[in-house]
Protein backbone atom coordinates (compact mmCIF):
# COMPACT_ATOMS: atom_id res chain seq x y z
CA UNK A 1 0.00 0.00 0.00
CA UNK A 2 2.82 2.37 0.94
CA UNK A 3 4.51 1.69 -2.38
CA UNK A 4 1.29 2.45 -4.21
CA UNK A 5 0.93 5.70 -2.31
CA UNK A 6 4.47 6.75 -3.26
CA UNK A 7 3.84 5.95 -6.90
CA UNK A 8 0.61 7.87 -6.88
CA UNK A 9 2.38 11.00 -5.66
CA UNK A 10 4.79 11.00 -8.62
CA UNK A 11 3.91 13.19 -11.59
CA UNK A 12 2.30 11.23 -14.43
CA UNK A 13 3.98 7.90 -15.10
CA UNK A 14 7.54 8.65 -13.96
CA UNK A 15 8.40 5.95 -11.41
CA UNK A 16 11.68 5.66 -9.48
CA UNK A 17 12.84 2.78 -11.68
CA UNK A 18 12.35 4.92 -14.75
CA UNK A 19 14.26 7.94 -13.49
CA UNK A 20 17.73 6.53 -14.25
CA UNK A 21 16.59 5.32 -17.68
CA UNK A 22 15.17 8.76 -18.41
CA UNK A 23 18.36 10.55 -17.38
CA UNK A 24 20.47 8.19 -19.49
CA UNK A 25 18.20 8.37 -22.55
CA UNK A 26 17.89 12.15 -22.50
CA UNK A 27 21.65 12.56 -21.89
CA UNK A 28 22.37 10.25 -24.83
CA UNK A 29 20.58 12.62 -27.20
CA UNK A 30 20.94 15.86 -25.24
CA UNK A 31 24.72 16.02 -24.87
CA UNK A 32 25.50 15.83 -28.62
CA UNK A 33 22.75 18.34 -29.32
CA UNK A 34 24.06 20.83 -26.75
CA UNK A 35 27.58 20.42 -28.17
CA UNK A 36 26.26 21.13 -31.67
CA UNK A 37 24.35 24.22 -30.54
CA UNK A 38 27.44 25.50 -28.67
CA UNK A 39 29.67 25.04 -31.73
CA UNK A 40 27.14 26.80 -33.94
CA UNK A 41 26.66 29.72 -31.53
CA UNK A 42 30.42 30.14 -31.29
CA UNK A 43 30.46 30.67 -35.08
CA UNK A 44 27.35 32.83 -35.06
CA UNK A 45 29.03 35.35 -32.73
CA UNK A 46 31.09 36.46 -35.76
CA UNK A 47 27.93 37.93 -37.23
CA UNK A 48 27.77 40.57 -34.51
CA UNK A 49 31.49 41.43 -34.34
CA UNK B 1 -4.44 -11.72 -40.17
CA UNK B 2 -2.29 -12.61 -43.14
CA UNK B 3 -0.75 -9.19 -43.21
CA UNK B 4 0.04 -9.38 -39.50
CA UNK B 5 1.67 -12.78 -39.98
CA UNK B 6 3.71 -11.36 -42.82
CA UNK B 7 4.68 -8.44 -40.61
CA UNK B 8 6.19 -10.77 -38.00
CA UNK B 9 9.85 -11.62 -38.41
CA UNK B 10 10.14 -14.80 -36.33
CA UNK B 11 13.42 -16.25 -35.03
CA UNK B 12 16.27 -14.04 -34.04
CA UNK B 13 14.58 -10.90 -35.36
CA UNK B 14 11.31 -11.46 -33.48
CA UNK B 15 12.28 -8.70 -31.01
CA UNK B 16 11.55 -6.28 -33.83
CA UNK B 17 7.89 -7.30 -34.06
CA UNK B 18 5.19 -4.95 -32.90
CA UNK B 19 3.96 -7.33 -30.15
CA UNK B 20 7.44 -7.35 -28.60
CA UNK B 21 7.49 -3.57 -28.42
CA UNK B 22 4.31 -3.20 -26.36
CA UNK B 23 5.27 -1.33 -23.18
CA UNK B 24 4.98 -3.12 -19.86
CA UNK B 25 3.12 -1.39 -17.03
CA UNK B 26 5.25 1.34 -15.45
CA UNK B 27 7.06 2.26 -18.68
CA UNK B 28 7.53 6.03 -18.87
CA UNK B 29 6.25 7.56 -22.07
CA UNK B 30 9.00 10.21 -21.75
CA UNK B 31 11.46 7.57 -22.96
CA UNK B 32 9.84 7.60 -26.40
CA UNK B 33 10.90 11.14 -27.47
CA UNK B 34 14.63 10.36 -26.93
CA UNK B 35 14.12 7.13 -28.93
CA UNK B 36 12.69 9.22 -31.76
CA UNK B 37 15.49 11.77 -31.37
CA UNK B 38 18.08 8.97 -31.74
CA UNK B 39 16.78 8.53 -35.28
CA UNK B 40 16.06 12.14 -36.23
CA UNK B 41 19.37 13.47 -34.88
CA UNK B 42 21.09 11.09 -37.30
CA UNK B 43 19.05 11.35 -40.48
CA UNK B 44 18.95 15.16 -40.33
CA UNK B 45 22.66 14.91 -41.20
CA UNK B 46 21.51 15.22 -44.80
CA UNK B 47 21.28 19.01 -44.30
CA UNK B 48 25.03 19.04 -43.56
CA UNK B 49 26.09 16.90 -46.51
CA UNK B 50 27.52 19.95 -48.28
CA UNK B 51 30.56 19.89 -45.92
CA UNK B 52 31.82 16.94 -48.01
CA UNK B 53 31.40 18.65 -51.36
CA UNK B 54 34.73 20.49 -51.57
CA UNK B 55 36.87 17.69 -50.05
CA UNK B 56 35.26 15.26 -52.52
CA UNK B 57 36.38 17.42 -55.43
CA UNK B 58 40.01 16.94 -54.26
CA UNK B 59 40.16 13.17 -53.67
CA UNK B 60 42.88 12.74 -56.33
CA UNK B 61 44.46 16.19 -56.41
CA UNK B 62 44.42 16.48 -52.56
CA UNK B 63 45.28 20.21 -52.39
CA UNK B 64 43.30 21.19 -55.51
CA UNK B 65 41.03 19.45 -58.00
CA UNK B 66 42.77 17.22 -60.54
CA UNK B 67 41.26 16.70 -64.03
CA UNK B 68 39.95 13.25 -62.99
CA UNK B 69 38.40 14.54 -59.78
CA UNK B 70 34.63 14.79 -59.45
CA UNK B 71 32.94 18.11 -60.25
CA UNK B 72 30.67 19.97 -57.80
CA UNK B 73 27.77 19.64 -60.23
CA UNK B 74 28.16 15.83 -60.20
CA UNK B 75 28.36 15.77 -56.41
CA UNK B 76 25.25 17.96 -56.08
CA UNK B 77 23.20 15.03 -57.34
CA UNK B 78 23.97 12.99 -54.20
CA UNK B 79 21.87 15.32 -52.02
CA UNK B 80 19.12 15.62 -54.62
CA UNK B 81 18.80 11.83 -55.06
CA UNK B 82 18.68 11.38 -51.27
CA UNK B 83 15.84 13.93 -50.93
CA UNK B 84 13.87 12.38 -53.80
CA UNK B 85 14.17 8.92 -52.21
CA UNK B 86 13.25 10.39 -48.83
CA UNK B 87 9.93 11.50 -50.32
CA UNK B 88 9.38 8.24 -52.21
CA UNK B 89 10.22 6.02 -49.23
CA UNK B 90 8.02 8.05 -46.90
CA UNK B 91 5.14 7.88 -49.38
CA UNK B 92 5.39 4.17 -50.18
CA UNK B 93 6.41 2.65 -46.84
CA UNK B 94 3.93 4.47 -44.59
CA UNK B 95 1.32 1.69 -44.72
CA UNK B 96 3.95 -1.02 -44.10
CA UNK B 97 5.31 1.00 -41.20
CA UNK B 98 1.87 1.33 -39.60
CA UNK B 99 1.55 -2.47 -39.77
CA UNK B 100 4.99 -3.55 -38.49
CA UNK B 101 5.43 -0.87 -35.83
CA UNK B 102 8.19 1.63 -35.05
CA UNK B 103 11.00 -0.74 -33.97
CA UNK B 104 11.23 -2.66 -37.22
CA UNK B 105 10.96 0.62 -39.13
CA UNK B 106 13.74 2.25 -37.10
CA UNK B 107 15.89 -0.88 -37.48
CA UNK B 108 15.39 -0.80 -41.26
CA UNK B 109 16.10 2.94 -41.37
CA UNK B 110 19.33 2.41 -39.39
CA UNK B 111 20.51 -0.33 -41.76
CA UNK B 112 19.71 1.80 -44.80
CA UNK B 113 21.20 5.06 -43.51
CA UNK B 114 24.29 3.57 -41.84
CA UNK B 115 24.72 1.08 -44.70
CA UNK B 116 24.38 3.90 -47.22
CA UNK B 117 27.41 5.62 -45.66
CA UNK B 118 29.44 2.40 -45.77
CA UNK B 119 28.60 1.73 -49.44
CA UNK B 120 29.48 5.35 -50.22
CA UNK B 121 32.82 4.92 -48.40
CA UNK B 122 33.54 2.04 -50.77
CA UNK B 123 32.52 4.30 -53.67
CA UNK B 124 34.99 6.97 -52.53
CA UNK B 125 37.74 4.38 -52.00
CA UNK B 126 37.21 2.96 -55.52
CA UNK B 127 36.43 6.43 -56.93
CA UNK B 128 33.12 5.21 -58.36
CA UNK B 129 30.52 7.98 -58.13
CA UNK B 130 27.63 5.68 -59.02
CA UNK B 131 28.26 3.76 -55.79
CA UNK B 132 27.74 6.98 -53.82
CA UNK B 133 24.55 7.77 -55.74
CA UNK B 134 23.36 4.26 -54.89
CA UNK B 135 24.68 4.20 -51.31
CA UNK B 136 23.94 7.61 -49.83
CA UNK B 137 21.41 8.71 -52.45
CA UNK B 138 19.12 5.71 -53.00
CA UNK B 139 19.68 3.44 -49.97
CA UNK B 140 20.48 6.24 -47.52
CA UNK B 141 17.54 8.26 -48.91
CA UNK B 142 15.20 5.34 -48.19
CA UNK B 143 16.60 5.30 -44.65
CA UNK B 144 15.84 9.01 -44.40
CA UNK B 145 12.22 8.57 -45.46
CA UNK B 146 11.51 5.52 -43.28
CA UNK B 147 13.34 7.04 -40.32
CA UNK B 148 11.53 10.38 -40.65
CA UNK B 149 8.03 8.95 -40.35
CA UNK B 150 8.84 5.95 -38.10
CA UNK B 151 8.22 7.57 -34.69
CA UNK B 152 5.36 9.92 -35.65
CA UNK B 153 2.34 7.71 -35.00
CA UNK B 154 3.94 6.18 -31.89
CA UNK B 155 4.52 9.61 -30.38
CA UNK B 156 0.99 10.76 -31.14
CA UNK B 157 -0.39 7.60 -29.49
CA UNK B 158 1.76 8.10 -26.37
CA UNK B 159 0.87 11.79 -26.09
CA UNK B 160 -2.83 12.17 -26.99
CA UNK B 161 -2.90 15.18 -24.68
CA UNK B 162 0.08 16.93 -26.35
CA UNK B 163 0.59 15.49 -29.84
CA UNK B 164 2.11 18.68 -31.23
CA UNK B 165 4.76 18.87 -28.54
CA UNK B 166 5.59 15.16 -28.91
CA UNK B 167 6.11 15.19 -32.66
CA UNK B 168 7.73 18.61 -32.39
CA UNK B 169 10.43 17.13 -30.16
CA UNK B 170 11.29 14.42 -32.68
CA UNK B 171 11.19 16.63 -35.74
CA UNK B 172 13.25 19.22 -33.84
CA UNK B 173 15.99 16.58 -33.93
CA UNK B 174 15.89 16.54 -37.74
CA UNK B 175 16.44 20.31 -37.74
CA UNK B 176 19.18 20.13 -35.11
CA UNK B 177 21.11 17.22 -36.61
CA UNK B 178 23.14 19.42 -38.95
CA UNK B 179 24.41 21.35 -35.94
CA UNK B 180 26.11 18.14 -34.78
CA UNK B 181 26.95 16.59 -38.15
CA UNK B 182 28.68 19.62 -39.61
CA UNK B 183 31.39 20.17 -36.93
CA UNK B 184 31.68 16.40 -36.32
CA UNK B 185 32.33 15.69 -40.01
CA UNK B 186 34.90 18.49 -40.27
CA UNK B 187 36.66 17.24 -37.12
CA UNK B 188 36.71 13.64 -38.36
CA UNK B 189 38.15 14.66 -41.74
CA UNK B 190 40.88 16.61 -39.92
CA UNK B 191 41.74 13.52 -37.86
CA UNK B 192 41.92 11.19 -40.85
CA UNK B 193 43.57 13.56 -43.34
CA UNK B 194 47.22 13.03 -44.30
CA UNK B 195 49.38 14.89 -46.85
CA UNK B 196 48.39 12.27 -49.45
CA UNK B 197 44.79 11.69 -48.37
CA UNK B 198 41.77 13.92 -47.61
CA UNK B 199 40.23 11.48 -45.09
CA UNK B 200 36.70 11.37 -46.50
CA UNK B 201 36.57 7.54 -46.83
CA UNK B 202 37.38 6.97 -43.16
CA UNK B 203 35.00 9.76 -42.12
CA UNK B 204 32.16 8.06 -44.03
CA UNK B 205 32.97 4.72 -42.35
CA UNK B 206 33.08 6.36 -38.90
CA UNK B 207 29.82 8.26 -39.48
CA UNK B 208 28.12 5.14 -40.86
CA UNK B 209 29.01 3.17 -37.74
CA UNK B 210 28.13 6.02 -35.35
CA UNK B 211 24.73 6.55 -36.99
CA UNK B 212 24.04 2.82 -37.14
CA UNK B 213 24.69 2.52 -33.39
CA UNK B 214 22.74 5.67 -32.49
CA UNK B 215 19.70 4.70 -34.55
CA UNK B 216 19.76 1.13 -33.22
CA UNK B 217 19.59 2.59 -29.70
CA UNK B 218 16.39 4.33 -30.74
CA UNK B 219 15.00 1.02 -32.02
CA UNK B 220 15.87 -0.65 -28.70
CA UNK B 221 14.31 2.06 -26.54
CA UNK B 222 11.08 2.63 -28.48
CA UNK B 223 7.82 1.09 -27.24
CA UNK B 224 4.19 1.25 -28.32
CA UNK B 225 1.48 1.65 -25.70
CA UNK B 226 -0.75 -1.29 -24.80
CA UNK B 227 -4.18 -1.18 -26.48
CA UNK B 228 -6.51 1.17 -24.66
CA UNK B 229 -3.66 2.85 -22.76
CA UNK B 230 -4.11 6.51 -21.83
CA UNK B 231 -2.00 8.88 -19.72
CA UNK B 232 -2.97 9.04 -16.05
CA UNK B 233 -5.81 11.47 -15.54
CA UNK B 234 -6.29 12.02 -19.27
CA UNK B 235 -9.87 12.19 -20.42
CA UNK B 236 -10.54 12.81 -24.08
CA UNK B 237 -12.65 15.95 -24.49
CA UNK B 238 -16.33 15.00 -24.59
CA UNK B 239 -16.93 17.70 -27.17
CA UNK B 240 -13.85 17.84 -29.40
CA UNK B 241 -12.88 21.01 -31.21
CA UNK B 242 -14.40 21.65 -34.62
CA UNK B 243 -11.37 20.43 -36.58
CA UNK B 244 -10.38 17.55 -34.28
CA UNK B 245 -11.96 14.25 -35.26
CA UNK B 246 -12.58 11.23 -33.04
CA UNK B 247 -12.82 9.02 -36.13
CA UNK B 248 -10.19 7.53 -38.41
CA UNK B 249 -9.84 7.94 -42.15
CA UNK B 250 -8.07 5.20 -44.16
CA UNK B 251 -4.93 6.35 -45.94
CA UNK B 252 -6.40 5.57 -49.39
CA UNK B 253 -9.62 7.36 -48.49
CA UNK B 254 -7.67 10.37 -47.20
CA UNK B 255 -6.33 10.90 -50.72
CA UNK B 256 -9.94 11.35 -51.91
CA UNK B 257 -10.62 14.24 -49.57
CA UNK B 258 -10.03 17.93 -50.35
CA UNK B 259 -8.47 18.27 -46.89
CA UNK B 260 -5.46 16.18 -47.92
CA UNK B 261 -4.75 18.47 -50.87
CA UNK B 262 -5.34 21.63 -48.85
CA UNK B 263 -2.82 20.37 -46.28
CA UNK B 264 -0.46 19.35 -49.09
CA UNK B 265 -0.61 22.92 -50.42
CA UNK B 266 -0.25 24.39 -46.92
CA UNK B 267 2.93 22.40 -46.28
CA UNK B 268 4.31 22.91 -49.77
CA UNK B 269 3.82 26.70 -49.74
CA UNK B 270 5.19 27.12 -46.23
CA UNK B 271 8.26 25.03 -47.08
CA UNK B 272 8.77 26.65 -50.51
CA UNK B 273 9.06 30.07 -48.92
CA UNK B 274 11.49 28.89 -46.24
CA UNK B 275 13.66 26.49 -48.20
CA UNK B 276 14.28 29.04 -50.95
CA UNK B 277 15.89 31.53 -48.60
CA UNK B 278 17.57 28.91 -46.44
CA UNK B 279 19.64 27.68 -49.37
CA UNK B 280 20.60 31.25 -50.36
CA UNK B 281 20.97 32.75 -46.88
CA UNK B 282 24.74 33.15 -47.00
CA UNK B 283 24.88 34.78 -50.45
CA UNK B 284 21.76 36.87 -49.80
CA UNK B 285 23.05 38.37 -46.55
CA UNK B 286 26.38 39.31 -48.17
CA UNK B 287 24.75 40.82 -51.25
CA UNK B 288 22.11 42.77 -49.34
CA UNK B 289 24.72 44.18 -46.94
CA UNK B 290 27.91 44.43 -49.04
CA UNK B 291 30.96 45.17 -46.88
CA UNK B 292 29.00 44.80 -43.65
CA UNK B 293 28.33 41.04 -43.65
CA UNK B 294 31.53 39.15 -44.57
CA UNK B 295 31.67 35.53 -45.76
CA UNK B 296 32.65 34.44 -42.24
CA UNK B 297 29.81 36.40 -40.63
CA UNK B 298 27.44 34.97 -43.24
CA UNK B 299 28.34 31.44 -42.14
CA UNK B 300 27.48 32.54 -38.60
CA UNK B 301 24.14 33.81 -39.93
CA UNK B 302 23.44 30.41 -41.53
CA UNK B 303 24.28 28.70 -38.23
CA UNK B 304 21.93 31.03 -36.36
CA UNK B 305 19.15 30.17 -38.83
CA UNK B 306 19.77 26.45 -38.19
CA UNK B 307 19.28 27.00 -34.47
CA UNK B 308 16.01 28.88 -35.03
CA UNK B 309 14.92 26.19 -37.51
CA UNK B 310 15.38 23.68 -34.68
CA UNK B 311 13.84 25.78 -31.89
CA UNK B 312 10.85 26.68 -34.08
CA UNK B 313 10.02 23.01 -34.56
CA UNK B 314 9.56 22.47 -30.84
CA UNK B 315 8.13 25.91 -29.98
CA UNK B 316 5.47 26.17 -32.68
CA UNK B 317 4.38 22.51 -32.53
CA UNK B 318 3.99 22.77 -28.73
CA UNK B 319 2.12 26.07 -29.08
CA UNK B 320 -0.27 24.42 -31.53
CA UNK B 321 -1.48 22.12 -28.71
CA UNK B 322 -2.90 25.22 -27.02
CA UNK B 323 -4.01 27.49 -29.87
CA UNK B 324 -4.92 24.81 -32.44
CA UNK B 325 -3.19 23.72 -35.64
CA UNK B 326 -5.15 25.94 -38.00
CA UNK B 327 -4.47 29.04 -35.92
CA UNK B 328 -0.78 28.15 -35.77
CA UNK B 329 -0.60 28.01 -39.57
CA UNK B 330 -2.59 31.25 -39.77
CA UNK B 331 0.21 32.86 -37.77
CA UNK B 332 2.88 31.28 -40.01
CA UNK B 333 1.26 32.70 -43.13
CA UNK B 334 0.14 36.11 -41.82
CA UNK B 335 3.33 36.89 -39.90
CA UNK B 336 5.43 35.34 -42.67
CA UNK B 337 3.80 37.61 -45.27
CA UNK B 338 4.53 40.71 -43.17
CA UNK B 339 8.14 39.70 -42.52
CA UNK B 340 8.93 38.73 -46.13
CA UNK B 341 7.45 42.02 -47.33
CA UNK B 342 9.55 43.92 -44.75
CA UNK B 343 12.90 42.23 -45.55
CA UNK B 344 13.71 44.52 -48.54
CA UNK B 345 13.13 47.51 -46.26
CA UNK B 346 15.80 46.24 -43.82
CA UNK B 347 18.23 46.10 -46.75
CA UNK B 348 17.34 49.61 -47.94
CA UNK B 349 17.79 51.07 -44.45
CA UNK B 350 20.88 48.96 -43.73
CA UNK B 351 19.44 47.49 -40.57
CA UNK B 352 21.39 44.24 -40.09
CA UNK B 353 19.90 43.46 -36.67
CA UNK B 354 16.31 43.61 -37.96
CA UNK B 355 17.28 41.64 -41.09
CA UNK B 356 18.70 38.84 -38.92
CA UNK B 357 15.77 38.97 -36.48
CA UNK B 358 13.17 38.80 -39.29
CA UNK B 359 14.90 35.81 -40.88
CA UNK B 360 15.24 34.00 -37.56
CA UNK B 361 11.47 34.27 -37.05
CA UNK B 362 10.77 33.27 -40.69
CA UNK B 363 12.97 30.17 -40.39
CA UNK B 364 11.46 29.25 -37.03
CA UNK B 365 8.07 29.14 -38.80
CA UNK B 366 9.56 27.08 -41.64
CA UNK B 367 10.66 24.47 -39.09
CA UNK B 368 7.39 24.87 -37.21
CA UNK B 369 5.48 24.00 -40.36
CA UNK B 370 7.23 20.62 -40.59
CA UNK B 371 6.75 19.86 -36.92
CA UNK B 372 3.09 20.87 -36.64
CA UNK B 373 1.85 18.97 -39.71
CA UNK B 374 1.72 15.46 -38.10
CA UNK B 375 -0.56 16.73 -35.33
CA UNK B 376 -2.67 18.62 -37.91
CA UNK B 377 -3.07 15.34 -39.86
CA UNK B 378 -4.01 13.53 -36.67
CA UNK B 379 -6.67 16.19 -35.95
CA UNK B 380 -8.16 15.91 -39.43
CA UNK B 381 -7.77 12.18 -40.25
CA UNK B 382 -7.46 10.50 -36.84
CA UNK B 383 -4.55 8.56 -35.34
CA UNK B 384 -4.81 5.13 -36.98
CA UNK B 385 -3.30 5.91 -40.39
CA UNK B 386 -1.51 9.13 -39.51
CA UNK B 387 1.95 7.65 -40.23
CA UNK B 388 1.00 6.53 -43.72
CA UNK B 389 -0.87 9.77 -44.50
CA UNK B 390 2.09 11.80 -43.24
CA UNK B 391 4.39 9.81 -45.50
CA UNK B 392 2.28 10.66 -48.55
CA UNK B 393 2.02 14.30 -47.57
CA UNK B 394 5.80 14.58 -47.48
CA UNK B 395 5.80 14.59 -51.29
CA UNK B 396 4.91 18.27 -50.74
CA UNK B 397 8.38 18.66 -49.26
CA UNK B 398 10.03 17.15 -52.32
CA UNK B 399 8.03 19.51 -54.56
CA UNK B 400 8.93 22.50 -52.40
CA UNK B 401 12.57 21.44 -52.51
CA UNK B 402 12.44 22.09 -56.25
CA UNK B 403 10.16 25.18 -56.32
CA UNK B 404 11.83 27.17 -53.54
CA UNK B 405 15.45 27.30 -54.72
CA UNK B 406 14.36 27.64 -58.37
CA UNK B 407 12.17 30.66 -57.54
CA UNK B 408 14.87 32.41 -55.54
CA UNK B 409 17.74 31.66 -57.91
CA UNK B 410 15.99 32.36 -61.21
CA UNK B 411 14.27 35.55 -60.10
CA UNK B 412 17.57 36.84 -58.73
CA UNK B 413 19.34 36.03 -62.01
CA UNK B 414 16.55 37.70 -64.00
CA UNK B 415 16.75 40.84 -61.87
CA UNK B 416 20.54 41.12 -62.18
CA UNK B 417 20.39 40.47 -65.94
CA UNK B 418 17.95 43.41 -66.22
CA UNK B 419 20.28 45.84 -64.46
CA UNK B 420 19.01 45.65 -60.88
CA UNK B 421 21.77 46.11 -58.28
CA UNK B 422 22.70 42.91 -56.39
CA UNK B 423 21.65 44.50 -53.10
CA UNK B 424 18.10 44.95 -54.44
CA UNK B 425 17.89 41.75 -56.50
CA UNK B 426 16.02 39.87 -53.78
CA UNK B 427 13.18 42.40 -53.29
CA UNK B 428 10.88 40.94 -55.95
CA UNK B 429 11.60 37.42 -54.67
CA UNK B 430 10.54 38.44 -51.18
CA UNK B 431 7.29 39.92 -52.48
CA UNK B 432 6.61 36.72 -54.46
CA UNK B 433 7.26 34.66 -51.32
CA UNK B 434 4.77 36.86 -49.47
CA UNK B 435 2.29 36.17 -52.29
CA UNK B 436 2.83 32.41 -51.96
CA UNK B 437 2.13 32.68 -48.27
CA UNK B 438 -1.13 34.51 -49.05
CA UNK B 439 -2.19 31.47 -51.12
CA UNK B 440 -1.18 29.23 -48.22
CA UNK B 441 -3.22 31.41 -45.86
CA UNK B 442 -6.30 30.91 -48.04
CA UNK B 443 -5.78 27.11 -48.27
CA UNK B 444 -5.51 26.95 -44.51
CA UNK B 445 -8.54 29.24 -44.09
CA UNK B 446 -10.69 26.86 -46.13
CA UNK B 447 -9.73 23.81 -44.03
CA UNK B 448 -12.75 22.08 -42.54
CA UNK B 449 -13.59 18.73 -40.95
CA UNK B 450 -13.62 15.60 -43.14
CA UNK B 451 -17.11 14.50 -44.19
CA UNK B 452 -18.45 11.52 -42.21
CA UNK B 453 -18.69 9.38 -45.40
CA UNK B 454 -14.87 9.15 -45.41
CA UNK B 455 -14.67 7.82 -41.84
CA UNK B 456 -13.83 4.17 -41.18
CA UNK B 457 -16.95 2.22 -40.30
CA UNK B 458 -16.95 0.63 -36.86
CA UNK B 459 -16.44 -2.92 -38.15
CA UNK B 460 -13.51 -1.74 -40.33
CA UNK B 461 -11.98 0.12 -37.41
CA UNK B 462 -12.03 -2.95 -35.16
CA UNK B 463 -10.87 -5.37 -37.88
Interface residues (C-beta under 8 A of the other chain):
Chain A: X12 X13 X14 X15 X17 X18 X21 X22 X25 X26 X28 X29 X32 X33 X35 X36 X37 X39 X40 X41 X43 X44 X45 X46 X47 X49
Chain B: X26 X27 X28 X29 X30 X31 X34 X35 X37 X38 X41 X173 X176 X179 X180 X181 X182 X183 X184 X217 X221 X231 X232 X293 X296 X297 X298 X299 X300 X301 X303 X304 X306 X307 X310 X356
